[in-house]
Structure formats: structure tokens, C-alpha cells
Amino acid sequence: MSDQHKGAQIMFSTMQDAPLSIARILQQGSGPHGASAEVVTWTGEGARRSSYAEVGRRAARLAHALRDLGVTGDQRVGTFMWNNAEHLAAYFAVPSMGAVLHTLNIRLFPDQLCYVANHAEDQVVLVDSTLLPLFQKLLPELRTVRHVIVVGGDKAALEAPTGVEVHGHEELLDGRPEEFDWPELDERSAAAMCYTSGTTASPKGVVYSHRSVYLHSMQVCMTDGMAMSQADRSLAVVPMFHAMSWGLPYAAFMVGASLIMPDRFLQPEPLVKMIAEERPTMAAAVPTIWQGVLQYLDADPHDMSSLREVVVGGAACPPSLMKAFEEKYDISVLHAWGMTETSPLGSVARPPVGITGEQRWTYRASQGRLPAGVQGRLVGDDARVLPWDGKSVGELEVRGPWIAGAYYGDDDPEKFRDGWLRTGDVGFITPDGFVRLTDRAKDVIKSGGEWISSVDLENKVMAHPAVAEAMVIGVPDEKWSERPMVAVVLREGQQADAAELREFLSGEVARWQLPEYWTFIPEAPKTSVGKFDKKRLRRQHADGELDITHLT
Ligand code: ADP
């Protein structure tokens, strides 16, 4: 509060103080949009469908069942599931009854999974039957879990330790009332939680509130956000266990957009088939998924004409990928930036009006413009706040109503400064508010005192027609302390050697940035959510596992 206002009387508004809640989103989706919107779950052969009204009824039945299992107040209910209709019902039932949904990232290492389920003190876990073999290994180590609900398949396939009861999902829901008297909750209370994938340290818990989910959903639907509306059919490739599937499920219920859920069929072939048959208008996934889809389509063309826009985020999207989608399939690729800590939608790259030609691509390849709900600042090495001048490079810090202000039960002051979240992402901001990230702080390459952007080099190498994927890390160098090393995955049936690729880069980057270390790998190491795993590549390099060409 400014000095001028200290001690002054506050005049309150005459507006109602209705809490922003997930139950409200559920009512809107399952009521007015209940008959017109549907969730489609892919089964491998085809699709199964439920109207949003049906999802609402199943959410009510699940809430009754969970109450009977003793779930009250703020207890955590975990999900160990793919994207499907049952997971969607849990997304609404658990927070709306006042409990807390904890989406477990099935791709974390088993010890990390046990860590997060124990840390969050999950009481109940819903598990897809196709994931039982994986879950079985964890169960004996889960200290607080009392009930496991097996979705689909046979519950007898799970061997439970003493003190844990196993239930079949359908039997448990059978005969339960199809309505639930959703309690009126404090909008600031916990609704859902998600742990970061822990690429650097042990996973950290981010706890979303009803209010943050509600406001974030509105941002997803804004025209300059993802522009989701009742006219959309949204293919949610991004897993519901990764940053809440980027908020798509809640946003879709808010406006009555249908959802297409791929379940476990995340490979290019079924995704392409889903698009051709279910005709989504929008879709969202990390760049590596779209790289795979593009390669598949090149070999086996399908009708992609239903897609008006594809949202790409979670890692820097190579401009070559955006251009290929547009030129070959007339699909617009929208680049977005976010983190588990930012709900996750932080910025979206829609160029300002009136911008054309190459300049338009510069905007579109950026991480995008920070919206009103996400305030940003750049901070330099000496904690100095830097200007938005399109040149000064620093760490991006953000704050706002859907940005985490702390981690759950885990003080990590390093990540927060004076109420701002330190993103660990480095770049600059233009005067008109567009963020351009050059690296993650820990991936920055410092060569002879100058910074080289690994992301920039990757994008430029990936523009070569023979290259499917390229990862760049800094490797120790006697003279320059660090130099970039490029790890290349070639497209199937394509050839290119280090000298040719370096030549290809020579007109694109400054001479001193041209990498001299190259390696060709059959597959890029990826994290649990499909991003380049640079930590693993660095380890492979340190352990001498890579066959390196040194160009002089
Ligand atoms: P993790 O940190 O474990 O990968 P998140 O999914 O929360 O888990 O990742 C957030 C990070 O992903 C961001 O801090 C940023 O480094 C990266 N990221 C997300 N979107 C983009 C993007 N469009 N461009 C570049 N980096 C991105």
C-alpha cells in the first residue's frame, strides 16, 4: 500500500463475493454444455464417448464413493492415469468435493514417484489398469495410501499390502447418486497439486487453488490466449499428469469445447489417425510429439484439415517445425511458454496486428507476450532489474494470480525473490512485452566469456532437411573454458556429416559461435515429459559414451 493510502478508510465495492471454484466450472460444463460437448477417449481401435452431462454425473458418483472411503476436507487423492474420461471425472470430483487432486507423473523414476506420493500424503489413488504393473512396484513403498481404485480391467491383478484396500472403479460407482451437493469452498483453498518433473533436484509440489484454476481457465479461453471456445474440439495430447494438461480440461468445461483424449496412444501413428477421424480443431503438445507427427505425415499423408491451430510449448519450438506445419498442412502453430509453477500458461506468441513477413516469424518464434495476469521482470547477475529493451539479457521472474508463490512443504527460497518466481529461464523482453528465451540458466554456454544460446543453435541445426532433432550442450574446452557440442539425430534414410552441418550454419551464426564438437546419436535422450534431457547428454559426454567428431 502506498504511503498516501496508509491509514485511509477503504471503501468496499457493492459487488457479490462469489468464490471462483472448480464446482462452478463443472456446473457450467455439465449443465448448459452437457448435451452439446463430449469427451472422446481413444481405445486403439476407435473411440468411446461421454457427454459432459455424463461426466458430471460420474463426477458426482465418484465424489460419493470417495466420501464413503473416508475422504474429507483437504485430503489428497492421487491419479496414476492417462488422459481419458475417467481421469476427467476425477479432475472435477476431487477438488469440487473439497479434497485435493494430485496428478502423479507416471513417467517419473519409481523412487521419485514414491517420494511425491509420500510427500503429498496421498490417501487414495486411482490407477488405470494398463498401468498396474508399474504401480504394483510402487505400492509397498507408499506410506499413506489406504485405498486404490482400479479403473478398467481386473482389480485382482493388483496385490495389495496389509492396510490397503483395492476397489474396482465401476463397482465402486455403481448405484451411487448422480448428484452431489458440492460444498461452497474458500476460493483460495487447495484444489489440485502437481510436482515439477525434478530435472535438477527432487520434485517440488505446486498447489493450485480454485481461484488460480478458474482465472487460468479464462486465460486459456481468451482470444489472445489459446482462444478456446464452444466451437472447438480440443485434442489434449499433453498429459493430464503434466502441468494439468496445460489447463485444457478445465477451460473446455468452462466454455463447452469438446475434448479428445488419447489415453495411452501417444505415438505418431494413432495421433494422426485420431486427428483424421475425430477432427479436432486444436491440439496441444511438446515439440518432440509434433516432430514425430510431422515425420509420420511426410511418409504417410492424412487429412489434417480440421486443425485450425496447434499449440506447442514446454520447450522451445524450432521455427523449422512451425514453418513445415504451415507450408505443408496449412496448420498454424502457436508457440507458448509456461511452467508447472505458472499453471502453466505464461505467455503466448500471437504477433501484434500489422506485423507482416519475416518480422511476423520473429514474433511467432518468441515465447510470446506476457498477459495482464502474468507480470514479468528481467533480473541480471547482480540482482539488478533490467529494462525491456529487446537487448538486455537476464533471468525472467514472474508473479500473478496463477503463479506459485511457494512450494508445498518445502521452502526453496532460491526459487522465489521478494514475491516473484524465479523461472530459471534466461532471455530478453521487447518493449511491447514479448519474451524471447535464449536458454535455461543451467544450459547457458559460456565461451571465452561470451554467451552462446544453445536453443538458437539447436533451431538452426534443425532447419537442415536431413536433421530430425538436434541438442546442444556446453562441453569443457581448455582454451575457451566451454564450447558448444551438437548431438544430432538424422532423419530416417538421410545422410549429413559434421562438416556439412557446420557449413550449413556458417552463414547463420557468428564465426566464433560455430560449434566444432559434433556427435551423431540414434535417439535424443528425453525427460519424463518428452523434453530434451540435457543432463543425461552431459553425463553421457562426461562418461565418454559419445563418439565425437572434432572439426578444426
Ligand atoms: P521441468 O522444469 O521439470 O521441465 P516444467 O514442465 O514445469 O517442468 O518446465 C518448465 C520449463 O520448460 C520452463 O521453465 C522452460 O525452461 C521450459 N519451457 C516451457 N515452454 C517453453 C518454450 N516455449 N520455450 C522454451 N522453453 C520452454
Residues whose N, C-alpha, C, O or C-beta is under 5 A from the ligand:
A	BS01	ADP	T196 S197 G198 T199 V312 G313 G314 A315 A316 C317 A336 W337 G338 M339 T340 E341 Q367 T423 D425 L437 R440
